[in-house]
Amino acid sequence: MADPKGFPLKDNATHDATEHYERYSAPLMAPFVTAVVEAADLFPGAQVLDLACGTGFVARAAAAQVGPTGHVAAADLLEGMLRTAARHAPRMYPDIEFTLAPADKLPYPDDSFDAVLCQQGMQFFPDLEAALTEAARVTRPGGRFTATAWTPPADRSPYFAAQLRAVTEHGTKEAEARFATSLSCPADRVTAALTKAGFHDITTREVTFTIAFPDLADFAAGHLAAVPWGQSIEETGGAAAFTEAAETIRRTLTAHTAPDGSATLPFTATLTTATR
């Protein structure tokens, strides 16, 4: 995650927000993490940067690919995310180097990495062009950039459409703006920014995965607590408003939910690849 205005996770009395993010975003992110890592075409010994790493989903997957002769750096602007990422980093791979840094001011030398990967982070960059220009600077000539961003509009994914309804009905304009940011990186915007940053051979394509949730009500509440628009609802409306918002998500997805409370939902993201 990259912008404290776009993704300001805050702990409260009932949960560690970044641990919630780690737990509840994991099933949502998993197939897209795999897609990003596979598109990067990593190899043993590769030098990799996970940009806006969050709690380290991509960093862990990349470390498994590059092996003991490779190296994975992971940068994020949120210290809490990095602490949680470090707690969950596997010890069977080389240590992942976690660094507190904004996407547009990375503390790495020019041409440091064979690949820069960014999973669901670009939409939160305050200045997308500046961040991708910095990504280009630290990528070696011929190196790869791969990223995903949720494909707008919200109704491309039933779950996000349900979240939008909950935010609209129970949140403030601030919550709505935070949610809108999560869907603010259409393919044409990303392509233009990558071109200006100096990347070439840019490709974008939509990828859709269906994801199974054993208990949709639990997931809806847990995930809402892990994202800034959900936190905004709780901060302004209290626990009652938050509970109502989570219930709105569950109720909106009734048609997708089995009698036992489980649900399988499609999610669509834009997968971008580029060469430095």
Contacts in CASP RR format, 6 or more apart in sequence:
PFRMAT RR
TARGET T0000
AUTHOR 0000-0000-0000
METHOD contacts of the structure
MODEL  1
MADPKGFPLKDNATHDATEHYERYSAPLMAPFVTAVVEAADLFPGAQVLD
LACGTGFVARAAAAQVGPTGHVAAADLLEGMLRTAARHAPRMYPDIEFTL
APADKLPYPDDSFDAVLCQQGMQFFPDLEAALTEAARVTRPGGRFTATAW
TPPADRSPYFAAQLRAVTEHGTKEAEARFATSLSCPADRVTAALTKAGFH
DITTREVTFTIAFPDLADFAAGHLAAVPWGQSIEETGGAAAFTEAAETIR
RTLTAHTAPDGSATLPFTATLTTATR
1 7 0 8 1.000
1 9 0 8 1.000
1 52 0 8 1.000
1 54 0 8 1.000
1 76 0 8 1.000
1 77 0 8 1.000
1 78 0 8 1.000
1 81 0 8 1.000
1 121 0 8 1.000
1 124 0 8 1.000
2 52 0 8 1.000
2 76 0 8 1.000
2 77 0 8 1.000
2 102 0 8 1.000
2 103 0 8 1.000
2 121 0 8 1.000
2 124 0 8 1.000
2 125 0 8 1.000
2 126 0 8 1.000
2 131 0 8 1.000
3 77 0 8 1.000
3 124 0 8 1.000
3 125 0 8 1.000
3 126 0 8 1.000
4 77 0 8 1.000
4 78 0 8 1.000
5 126 0 8 1.000
6 124 0 8 1.000
6 178 0 8 1.000
6 181 0 8 1.000
6 228 0 8 1.000
7 78 0 8 1.000
7 124 0 8 1.000
7 227 0 8 1.000
7 228 0 8 1.000
8 78 0 8 1.000
8 228 0 8 1.000
8 231 0 8 1.000
9 17 0 8 1.000
9 18 0 8 1.000
9 21 0 8 1.000
9 78 0 8 1.000
9 80 0 8 1.000
9 81 0 8 1.000
9 226 0 8 1.000
9 228 0 8 1.000
9 231 0 8 1.000
10 17 0 8 1.000
10 231 0 8 1.000
11 17 0 8 1.000
11 18 0 8 1.000
12 231 0 8 1.000
12 234 0 8 1.000
15 225 0 8 1.000
16 84 0 8 1.000
17 225 0 8 1.000
17 226 0 8 1.000
17 231 0 8 1.000
18 54 0 8 1.000
18 55 0 8 1.000
18 78 0 8 1.000
18 80 0 8 1.000
18 81 0 8 1.000
18 83 0 8 1.000
18 84 0 8 1.000
19 84 0 8 1.000
20 222 0 8 1.000
20 223 0 8 1.000
20 225 0 8 1.000
20 226 0 8 1.000
21 54 0 8 1.000
21 55 0 8 1.000
21 81 0 8 1.000
21 84 0 8 1.000
21 226 0 8 1.000
21 227 0 8 1.000
22 55 0 8 1.000
22 84 0 8 1.000
22 88 0 8 1.000
23 222 0 8 1.000
23 226 0 8 1.000
24 219 0 8 1.000
24 222 0 8 1.000
24 223 0 8 1.000
24 225 0 8 1.000
24 226 0 8 1.000
25 55 0 8 1.000
25 57 0 8 1.000
25 223 0 8 1.000
25 226 0 8 1.000
26 57 0 8 1.000
27 211 0 8 1.000
27 212 0 8 1.000
27 213 0 8 1.000
27 219 0 8 1.000
28 211 0 8 1.000
28 223 0 8 1.000
28 267 0 8 1.000
29 57 0 8 1.000
29 119 0 8 1.000
29 120 0 8 1.000
30 57 0 8 1.000
30 211 0 8 1.000
31 209 0 8 1.000
31 211 0 8 1.000
32 119 0 8 1.000
32 120 0 8 1.000
32 148 0 8 1.000
32 207 0 8 1.000
32 209 0 8 1.000
32 267 0 8 1.000
32 269 0 8 1.000
32 271 0 8 1.000
33 57 0 8 1.000
33 58 0 8 1.000
33 61 0 8 1.000
33 119 0 8 1.000
34 61 0 8 1.000
35 148 0 8 1.000
35 207 0 8 1.000
35 269 0 8 1.000
35 271 0 8 1.000
36 58 0 8 1.000
36 117 0 8 1.000
36 118 0 8 1.000
36 119 0 8 1.000
36 146 0 8 1.000
36 147 0 8 1.000
36 148 0 8 1.000
36 271 0 8 1.000
37 58 0 8 1.000
37 61 0 8 1.000
37 62 0 8 1.000
37 65 0 8 1.000
37 117 0 8 1.000
37 146 0 8 1.000
39 144 0 8 1.000
39 146 0 8 1.000
39 271 0 8 1.000
39 273 0 8 1.000
40 48 0 8 1.000
40 62 0 8 1.000
40 115 0 8 1.000
40 117 0 8 1.000
40 144 0 8 1.000
40 146 0 8 1.000
40 273 0 8 1.000
41 115 0 8 1.000
41 144 0 8 1.000
42 48 0 8 1.000
42 62 0 8 1.000
42 65 0 8 1.000
42 66 0 8 1.000
42 114 0 8 1.000
42 115 0 8 1.000
43 65 0 8 1.000
43 66 0 8 1.000
43 114 0 8 1.000
44 65 0 8 1.000
44 66 0 8 1.000
44 67 0 8 1.000
44 69 0 8 1.000
44 70 0 8 1.000
45 66 0 8 1.000
45 67 0 8 1.000
45 69 0 8 1.000
45 70 0 8 1.000
45 71 0 8 1.000
46 65 0 8 1.000
46 66 0 8 1.000
46 70 0 8 1.000
46 114 0 8 1.000
46 115 0 8 1.000
47 66 0 8 1.000
47 70 0 8 1.000
47 71 0 8 1.000
47 73 0 8 1.000
47 112 0 8 1.000
47 113 0 8 1.000
47 114 0 8 1.000
47 115 0 8 1.000
48 62 0 8 1.000
48 66 0 8 1.000
48 70 0 8 1.000
48 71 0 8 1.000
48 72 0 8 1.000
48 73 0 8 1.000
48 113 0 8 1.000
48 114 0 8 1.000
48 115 0 8 1.000
48 116 0 8 1.000
48 117 0 8 1.000
49 72 0 8 1.000
49 73 0 8 1.000
49 74 0 8 1.000
49 75 0 8 1.000
49 106 0 8 1.000
49 108 0 8 1.000
49 112 0 8 1.000
49 113 0 8 1.000
49 115 0 8 1.000
49 116 0 8 1.000
49 117 0 8 1.000
49 135 0 8 1.000
49 138 0 8 1.000
50 56 0 8 1.000
50 58 0 8 1.000
50 59 0 8 1.000
50 62 0 8 1.000
50 72 0 8 1.000
50 73 0 8 1.000
50 74 0 8 1.000
50 75 0 8 1.000
50 117 0 8 1.000
50 118 0 8 1.000
50 119 0 8 1.000
51 75 0 8 1.000
51 103 0 8 1.000
51 106 0 8 1.000
51 116 0 8 1.000
51 117 0 8 1.000
51 118 0 8 1.000
51 121 0 8 1.000
51 131 0 8 1.000
51 135 0 8 1.000
52 75 0 8 1.000
52 76 0 8 1.000
52 77 0 8 1.000
52 103 0 8 1.000
52 118 0 8 1.000
52 119 0 8 1.000
52 121 0 8 1.000
52 122 0 8 1.000
52 124 0 8 1.000
52 125 0 8 1.000
53 59 0 8 1.000
53 74 0 8 1.000
53 75 0 8 1.000
53 76 0 8 1.000
53 81 0 8 1.000
53 82 0 8 1.000
53 85 0 8 1.000
53 98 0 8 1.000
54 74 0 8 1.000
54 76 0 8 1.000
54 78 0 8 1.000
54 81 0 8 1.000
54 82 0 8 1.000
54 84 0 8 1.000
54 85 0 8 1.000
55 81 0 8 1.000
55 84 0 8 1.000
55 85 0 8 1.000
55 88 0 8 1.000
56 74 0 8 1.000
56 85 0 8 1.000
56 88 0 8 1.000
56 89 0 8 1.000
56 96 0 8 1.000
57 119 0 8 1.000
58 74 0 8 1.000
58 117 0 8 1.000
58 118 0 8 1.000
58 119 0 8 1.000
59 72 0 8 1.000
59 74 0 8 1.000
59 85 0 8 1.000
59 89 0 8 1.000
59 96 0 8 1.000
59 98 0 8 1.000
60 88 0 8 1.000
60 89 0 8 1.000
60 90 0 8 1.000
60 93 0 8 1.000
60 96 0 8 1.000
62 72 0 8 1.000
62 115 0 8 1.000
62 117 0 8 1.000
63 72 0 8 1.000
63 90 0 8 1.000
63 93 0 8 1.000
63 94 0 8 1.000
63 96 0 8 1.000
64 90 0 8 1.000
64 93 0 8 1.000
66 72 0 8 1.000
66 94 0 8 1.000
67 93 0 8 1.000
67 94 0 8 1.000
68 93 0 8 1.000
68 94 0 8 1.000
70 94 0 8 1.000
71 94 0 8 1.000
71 97 0 8 1.000
72 93 0 8 1.000
72 94 0 8 1.000
72 96 0 8 1.000
72 97 0 8 1.000
73 96 0 8 1.000
73 97 0 8 1.000
73 99 0 8 1.000
73 108 0 8 1.000
73 112 0 8 1.000
73 113 0 8 1.000
74 82 0 8 1.000
74 85 0 8 1.000
74 96 0 8 1.000
74 97 0 8 1.000
74 98 0 8 1.000
74 99 0 8 1.000
75 98 0 8 1.000
75 99 0 8 1.000
75 100 0 8 1.000
75 101 0 8 1.000
75 103 0 8 1.000
75 106 0 8 1.000
75 107 0 8 1.000
76 82 0 8 1.000
76 85 0 8 1.000
76 98 0 8 1.000
76 100 0 8 1.000
76 101 0 8 1.000
77 100 0 8 1.000
77 101 0 8 1.000
77 102 0 8 1.000
77 103 0 8 1.000
79 100 0 8 1.000
82 98 0 8 1.000
82 99 0 8 1.000
82 100 0 8 1.000
85 96 0 8 1.000
85 98 0 8 1.000
86 96 0 8 1.000
86 98 0 8 1.000
89 95 0 8 1.000
89 96 0 8 1.000
89 98 0 8 1.000
99 107 0 8 1.000
101 107 0 8 1.000
103 125 0 8 1.000
103 131 0 8 1.000
103 134 0 8 1.000
103 135 0 8 1.000
104 125 0 8 1.000
104 126 0 8 1.000
104 127 0 8 1.000
104 130 0 8 1.000
104 131 0 8 1.000
104 133 0 8 1.000
104 134 0 8 1.000
105 134 0 8 1.000
106 134 0 8 1.000
106 135 0 8 1.000
106 137 0 8 1.000
106 138 0 8 1.000
108 138 0 8 1.000
109 138 0 8 1.000
110 137 0 8 1.000
110 138 0 8 1.000
111 138 0 8 1.000
111 139 0 8 1.000
111 140 0 8 1.000
111 141 0 8 1.000
112 138 0 8 1.000
112 139 0 8 1.000
112 140 0 8 1.000
113 138 0 8 1.000
113 139 0 8 1.000
113 140 0 8 1.000
113 143 0 8 1.000
114 139 0 8 1.000
114 140 0 8 1.000
114 143 0 8 1.000
114 144 0 8 1.000
115 139 0 8 1.000
115 143 0 8 1.000
115 144 0 8 1.000
115 145 0 8 1.000
115 146 0 8 1.000
116 135 0 8 1.000
116 138 0 8 1.000
116 139 0 8 1.000
116 144 0 8 1.000
116 145 0 8 1.000
116 146 0 8 1.000
117 145 0 8 1.000
117 146 0 8 1.000
117 147 0 8 1.000
118 135 0 8 1.000
118 145 0 8 1.000
118 146 0 8 1.000
118 147 0 8 1.000
118 148 0 8 1.000
119 147 0 8 1.000
119 148 0 8 1.000
120 148 0 8 1.000
120 149 0 8 1.000
120 150 0 8 1.000
120 269 0 8 1.000
121 147 0 8 1.000
121 149 0 8 1.000
122 128 0 8 1.000
122 131 0 8 1.000
122 132 0 8 1.000
122 147 0 8 1.000
122 149 0 8 1.000
122 185 0 8 1.000
122 190 0 8 1.000
123 149 0 8 1.000
123 150 0 8 1.000
123 181 0 8 1.000
123 182 0 8 1.000
123 183 0 8 1.000
123 184 0 8 1.000
123 185 0 8 1.000
124 181 0 8 1.000
124 182 0 8 1.000
125 131 0 8 1.000
128 185 0 8 1.000
128 189 0 8 1.000
128 190 0 8 1.000
128 193 0 8 1.000
129 193 0 8 1.000
129 196 0 8 1.000
129 197 0 8 1.000
132 145 0 8 1.000
132 193 0 8 1.000
132 194 0 8 1.000
132 196 0 8 1.000
132 197 0 8 1.000
132 199 0 8 1.000
133 196 0 8 1.000
133 197 0 8 1.000
133 198 0 8 1.000
135 145 0 8 1.000
135 197 0 8 1.000
136 145 0 8 1.000
136 197 0 8 1.000
136 198 0 8 1.000
136 199 0 8 1.000
136 276 0 8 1.000
139 145 0 8 1.000
139 276 0 8 1.000
140 276 0 8 1.000
141 276 0 8 1.000
142 275 0 8 1.000
142 276 0 8 1.000
143 275 0 8 1.000
143 276 0 8 1.000
144 273 0 8 1.000
144 274 0 8 1.000
144 275 0 8 1.000
144 276 0 8 1.000
145 194 0 8 1.000
145 199 0 8 1.000
145 272 0 8 1.000
145 273 0 8 1.000
145 274 0 8 1.000
145 275 0 8 1.000
145 276 0 8 1.000
146 271 0 8 1.000
146 272 0 8 1.000
146 273 0 8 1.000
146 274 0 8 1.000
147 190 0 8 1.000
147 271 0 8 1.000
147 272 0 8 1.000
148 207 0 8 1.000
148 269 0 8 1.000
148 270 0 8 1.000
148 271 0 8 1.000
148 272 0 8 1.000
149 185 0 8 1.000
149 190 0 8 1.000
149 269 0 8 1.000
149 270 0 8 1.000
149 272 0 8 1.000
150 157 0 8 1.000
150 160 0 8 1.000
150 182 0 8 1.000
150 183 0 8 1.000
150 185 0 8 1.000
150 267 0 8 1.000
150 268 0 8 1.000
150 269 0 8 1.000
150 270 0 8 1.000
151 157 0 8 1.000
151 183 0 8 1.000
151 186 0 8 1.000
151 187 0 8 1.000
151 206 0 8 1.000
151 268 0 8 1.000
151 269 0 8 1.000
151 270 0 8 1.000
152 183 0 8 1.000
152 184 0 8 1.000
152 185 0 8 1.000
152 186 0 8 1.000
153 183 0 8 1.000
154 160 0 8 1.000
154 161 0 8 1.000
154 163 0 8 1.000
154 164 0 8 1.000
154 183 0 8 1.000
155 161 0 8 1.000
156 268 0 8 1.000
157 265 0 8 1.000
157 266 0 8 1.000
157 267 0 8 1.000
157 268 0 8 1.000
158 253 0 8 1.000
158 256 0 8 1.000
158 265 0 8 1.000
158 266 0 8 1.000
159 249 0 8 1.000
159 253 0 8 1.000
159 265 0 8 1.000
159 267 0 8 1.000
160 182 0 8 1.000
160 183 0 8 1.000
160 267 0 8 1.000
161 252 0 8 1.000
162 220 0 8 1.000
162 248 0 8 1.000
162 249 0 8 1.000
162 252 0 8 1.000
162 253 0 8 1.000
163 179 0 8 1.000
163 224 0 8 1.000
163 229 0 8 1.000
163 249 0 8 1.000
164 179 0 8 1.000
165 248 0 8 1.000
165 249 0 8 1.000
165 252 0 8 1.000
166 224 0 8 1.000
166 233 0 8 1.000
166 245 0 8 1.000
166 246 0 8 1.000
166 248 0 8 1.000
166 249 0 8 1.000
166 252 0 8 1.000
167 175 0 8 1.000
167 176 0 8 1.000
167 179 0 8 1.000
167 229 0 8 1.000
167 230 0 8 1.000
167 233 0 8 1.000
167 245 0 8 1.000
168 176 0 8 1.000
169 245 0 8 1.000
169 248 0 8 1.000
170 233 0 8 1.000
170 237 0 8 1.000
170 241 0 8 1.000
170 242 0 8 1.000
170 244 0 8 1.000
170 245 0 8 1.000
170 248 0 8 1.000
171 229 0 8 1.000
171 232 0 8 1.000
171 233 0 8 1.000
171 236 0 8 1.000
171 237 0 8 1.000
171 241 0 8 1.000
171 245 0 8 1.000
172 232 0 8 1.000
172 233 0 8 1.000
172 236 0 8 1.000
174 232 0 8 1.000
174 236 0 8 1.000
175 229 0 8 1.000
175 230 0 8 1.000
175 232 0 8 1.000
175 233 0 8 1.000
175 236 0 8 1.000
176 229 0 8 1.000
178 227 0 8 1.000
178 228 0 8 1.000
178 229 0 8 1.000
178 232 0 8 1.000
179 229 0 8 1.000
182 227 0 8 1.000
182 229 0 8 1.000
185 270 0 8 1.000
186 270 0 8 1.000
187 204 0 8 1.000
187 270 0 8 1.000
187 272 0 8 1.000
190 204 0 8 1.000
190 270 0 8 1.000
190 272 0 8 1.000
191 202 0 8 1.000
191 204 0 8 1.000
191 272 0 8 1.000
194 202 0 8 1.000
194 272 0 8 1.000
194 274 0 8 1.000
195 202 0 8 1.000
198 276 0 8 1.000
199 274 0 8 1.000
199 275 0 8 1.000
199 276 0 8 1.000
200 274 0 8 1.000
200 275 0 8 1.000
200 276 0 8 1.000
201 273 0 8 1.000
201 274 0 8 1.000
201 275 0 8 1.000
202 272 0 8 1.000
202 273 0 8 1.000
202 274 0 8 1.000
203 272 0 8 1.000
203 273 0 8 1.000
203 274 0 8 1.000
204 270 0 8 1.000
204 271 0 8 1.000
204 272 0 8 1.000
205 270 0 8 1.000
205 271 0 8 1.000
206 268 0 8 1.000
206 269 0 8 1.000
206 270 0 8 1.000
206 271 0 8 1.000
207 268 0 8 1.000
207 269 0 8 1.000
207 270 0 8 1.000
207 271 0 8 1.000
208 266 0 8 1.000
208 267 0 8 1.000
208 268 0 8 1.000
209 266 0 8 1.000
209 267 0 8 1.000
210 264 0 8 1.000
210 265 0 8 1.000
210 266 0 8 1.000
210 267 0 8 1.000
211 264 0 8 1.000
211 265 0 8 1.000
211 266 0 8 1.000
211 267 0 8 1.000
212 262 0 8 1.000
212 263 0 8 1.000
212 264 0 8 1.000
213 219 0 8 1.000
213 262 0 8 1.000
213 263 0 8 1.000
213 264 0 8 1.000
213 265 0 8 1.000
214 262 0 8 1.000
215 261 0 8 1.000
215 262 0 8 1.000
216 250 0 8 1.000
216 253 0 8 1.000
216 256 0 8 1.000
216 257 0 8 1.000
216 261 0 8 1.000
216 262 0 8 1.000
216 263 0 8 1.000
217 246 0 8 1.000
217 250 0 8 1.000
217 261 0 8 1.000
220 246 0 8 1.000
220 249 0 8 1.000
220 250 0 8 1.000
220 253 0 8 1.000
221 243 0 8 1.000
221 246 0 8 1.000
222 246 0 8 1.000
224 230 0 8 1.000
224 233 0 8 1.000
224 242 0 8 1.000
224 245 0 8 1.000
224 246 0 8 1.000
224 249 0 8 1.000
225 231 0 8 1.000
225 234 0 8 1.000
225 242 0 8 1.000
230 242 0 8 1.000
230 245 0 8 1.000
233 241 0 8 1.000
233 242 0 8 1.000
233 245 0 8 1.000
234 241 0 8 1.000
234 242 0 8 1.000
250 257 0 8 1.000
253 263 0 8 1.000
253 265 0 8 1.000
256 263 0 8 1.000
256 264 0 8 1.000
256 265 0 8 1.000
257 263 0 8 1.000
END
